[in-house]
Amino acid sequence: MSTAVYDIPVKKINGEASTLGEYAGQVTLVVNVASKCGLTPQYEALEKIYRDYRDKGFVIAGFPANDFAGQEPGTNEEIQTFCQTMFSVDFPLYEKIVVTGADTHPLYQALILAQPEAISTAEKPFREDLEGYGIKTNDAPGILWNFEKFLLNRQGDVVARFSPEMVPDDPIVVEAIEKEIAK
């Protein structure tokens, strides 16, 4: 799986061609992000764990997506400015992609295939919360909402998937990151 994930073409937020292969040897947290979501404050926790662990071989790869209630309508430039101005985001951001439906980006197709089930510690499933607001959700194993997180080990294998409502600094997420860093 790692080779496939590492070899999938992506573009950095500035349009530069890239792949996640540039992070080979590092633990990577891949997150679909959005600027106008109730979960947007997670940017702060993402940046904090990035700063806490980046010198230990950890990186976050943020992929803006406008797939959920139009909560990421901006251009790549507007997204980057928002992230830097509002949350001092220093972790790598990529161009806006599609993470659900027929046009799902190949990276997210591979991530979902590798880890079809997300970990959640919520008493009430996040899917039920969304549906309680009248939001039609994707069927599993599709991405449920903004800020779903995939943890890749140093070889690029997906080792965990976390539900959107799990904040990046949740002890379970941090423990999983630390466990992979220690290997």
C-alpha positions as CSV (number, residue, x, y, z in Angstrom):
1,M,0.0,0.0,0.0
2,S,2.8,2.4,0.9
3,T,4.2,2.6,-2.6
4,A,0.7,3.4,-4.0
5,V,0.0,6.2,-1.5
6,Y,3.5,7.7,-1.9
7,D,3.3,7.6,-5.7
8,I,-0.1,9.3,-6.2
9,P,0.3,12.7,-7.8
10,V,-0.9,15.7,-5.7
11,K,-0.3,19.4,-5.9
12,K,0.9,21.7,-3.2
13,I,-1.3,24.7,-2.4
14,N,1.0,26.8,-4.6
15,G,0.3,24.5,-7.6
16,E,3.7,22.7,-7.5
17,A,3.5,19.0,-8.5
18,S,4.3,16.6,-5.6
19,T,3.6,13.3,-3.9
20,L,3.4,12.2,-0.3
21,G,6.6,10.3,-1.1
22,E,8.5,13.4,0.0
23,Y,7.6,12.3,3.5
24,A,9.0,8.8,3.2
25,G,10.5,8.0,6.6
26,Q,8.2,10.3,8.5
27,V,4.9,9.7,10.3
28,T,2.2,11.5,8.4
29,L,-1.3,12.7,9.3
30,V,-3.4,13.3,6.3
31,V,-6.5,15.5,6.9
32,N,-9.2,16.9,4.7
33,V,-9.7,20.4,5.9
34,A,-12.2,23.3,5.5
35,S,-12.3,26.9,6.5
36,K,-16.0,27.5,7.2
37,C,-16.8,24.4,9.2
38,G,-17.8,24.0,12.9
39,L,-14.7,21.8,13.1
40,T,-12.4,24.5,11.6
41,P,-10.9,25.3,15.1
42,Q,-9.1,21.9,14.8
43,Y,-6.5,23.8,12.7
44,E,-5.2,25.1,16.0
45,A,-4.7,21.6,17.5
46,L,-3.3,20.4,14.2
47,E,-0.7,23.1,14.2
48,K,0.2,22.5,17.8
49,I,0.8,18.7,17.3
50,Y,2.7,19.5,14.2
51,R,5.0,21.9,16.1
52,D,5.3,19.4,19.0
53,Y,6.4,16.5,16.9
54,R,7.8,17.7,13.6
55,D,11.4,17.5,14.8
56,K,10.7,13.8,15.7
57,G,9.8,12.8,12.1
58,F,6.1,13.9,12.0
59,V,4.3,15.9,9.3
60,I,0.7,16.9,8.6
61,A,-0.6,17.1,5.1
62,G,-3.8,19.2,4.8
63,F,-6.1,18.7,1.8
64,P,-8.8,21.3,1.5
65,A,-12.1,19.9,0.2
66,N,-15.4,21.6,-0.6
67,D,-17.4,18.4,-0.5
68,F,-19.4,19.1,2.7
69,A,-22.0,21.9,2.7
70,G,-19.8,24.1,0.7
71,Q,-17.5,24.8,3.7
72,E,-14.4,25.3,1.7
73,P,-15.4,27.7,-1.1
74,G,-12.2,29.7,-1.4
75,T,-9.4,29.6,-3.9
76,N,-6.2,27.9,-2.9
77,E,-4.6,31.3,-2.3
78,E,-7.5,32.4,-0.1
79,I,-7.3,29.1,1.8
80,Q,-3.6,29.5,2.4
81,T,-4.1,33.1,3.6
82,F,-6.9,32.1,5.9
83,C,-4.9,29.3,7.5
84,Q,-1.8,31.4,8.0
85,T,-3.7,34.5,9.3
86,M,-6.2,32.7,11.6
87,F,-4.2,29.7,12.8
88,S,-0.6,30.4,11.9
89,V,-0.6,27.1,10.0
90,D,2.9,26.1,9.0
91,F,2.2,22.4,8.1
92,P,2.0,21.6,4.4
93,L,-1.2,22.4,2.6
94,Y,-2.2,21.1,-0.8
95,E,-4.6,22.2,-3.5
96,K,-8.3,21.7,-3.0
97,I,-9.4,18.2,-4.0
98,V,-12.5,16.0,-4.0
99,V,-12.7,13.5,-1.2
100,T,-16.1,12.0,-1.8
101,G,-18.3,10.8,-4.7
102,A,-17.5,9.8,-8.2
103,D,-14.6,12.3,-8.5
104,T,-12.8,11.3,-5.3
105,H,-9.1,12.0,-5.7
106,P,-7.0,8.9,-6.1
107,L,-5.2,9.6,-2.9
108,Y,-8.4,9.5,-0.9
109,Q,-9.5,6.4,-2.8
110,A,-6.4,4.7,-1.6
111,L,-6.6,5.9,1.9
112,I,-10.3,4.8,2.3
113,L,-9.5,1.4,0.7
114,A,-6.6,1.0,3.1
115,Q,-8.6,1.9,6.2
116,P,-12.3,1.7,5.7
117,E,-13.3,2.3,9.3
118,A,-12.7,5.4,11.4
119,I,-12.0,5.3,15.2
120,S,-14.4,7.4,17.3
121,T,-14.7,7.8,21.0
122,A,-17.9,9.8,20.9
123,E,-20.9,8.6,22.9
124,K,-23.2,9.4,20.1
125,P,-21.8,8.7,16.6
126,F,-20.9,11.8,14.6
127,R,-23.0,10.5,11.7
128,E,-26.1,10.6,13.9
129,D,-25.2,14.2,14.9
130,L,-25.0,15.3,11.3
131,E,-28.2,13.5,10.3
132,G,-29.9,15.1,13.3
133,Y,-29.2,18.4,11.6
134,G,-30.8,17.1,8.4
135,I,-27.5,16.5,6.7
136,K,-27.4,13.5,4.4
137,T,-24.1,11.7,5.1
138,N,-22.0,9.4,2.9
139,D,-22.3,5.7,3.4
140,A,-19.4,4.0,5.0
141,P,-16.6,3.7,4.2
142,G,-16.7,7.1,2.5
143,I,-15.4,10.2,4.2
144,L,-18.0,11.3,6.7
145,W,-17.1,15.1,6.9
146,N,-14.4,17.6,7.1
147,F,-11.4,16.9,9.3
148,E,-11.3,13.1,9.0
149,K,-7.7,12.0,9.7
150,F,-5.6,9.2,8.3
151,L,-2.3,8.3,10.1
152,L,0.5,6.8,7.9
153,N,3.5,5.1,9.4
154,R,7.1,5.8,8.2
155,Q,6.6,3.5,5.3
156,G,3.4,5.2,4.1
157,D,1.0,2.5,5.3
158,V,-2.3,3.6,6.7
159,V,-2.3,2.5,10.3
160,A,-5.3,4.4,11.7
161,R,-8.3,6.6,10.6
162,F,-10.0,9.0,13.0
163,S,-13.5,10.3,12.8
164,P,-13.9,14.1,12.2
165,E,-15.1,15.0,15.7
166,M,-11.9,13.5,17.2
167,V,-9.7,16.5,17.8
168,P,-6.1,16.1,16.7
169,D,-4.8,16.4,20.2
170,D,-7.2,13.8,21.6
171,P,-5.1,11.4,23.7
172,I,-5.9,8.5,21.5
173,V,-4.7,10.3,18.4
174,V,-1.6,11.6,20.1
175,E,-0.8,8.1,21.5
176,A,-1.1,6.6,18.0
177,I,1.2,9.3,16.6
178,E,3.7,8.8,19.4
179,K,3.6,5.0,18.9
180,E,4.5,5.4,15.2
181,I,7.2,8.0,15.9
182,A,8.8,5.6,18.4
183,K,9.2,2.8,15.8
